Amino acid sequence: MAERTYQRYENAEREPDASALLALADFYEVSTDYLLGRTDSPK
């Protein structure tokens, strides 16, 4: 993933698609629900 793309996600300028969301969850070893704010538990 390009650094600029990640920056846009962080700045809410862009939302990740499903494949990017899965890649981020795998990278940070957390669930997609955690990334989406649906749970407070990372796993």
Stockholm file with secondary structure:
# STOCKHOLM 1.0

chainA/1-43         MAERTYQRYENAEREPDASALLALADFYEVSTDYLLGRTDSPK
#=GR chainA/1-43 SS CCHHHHHHHHTTSSCCCHHHHHHHHHHHTCCHHHHTTSCSCCC
#=GC SS_cons        CCHHHHHHHHTTSSCCCHHHHHHHHHHHTCCHHHHTTSCSCCC
//
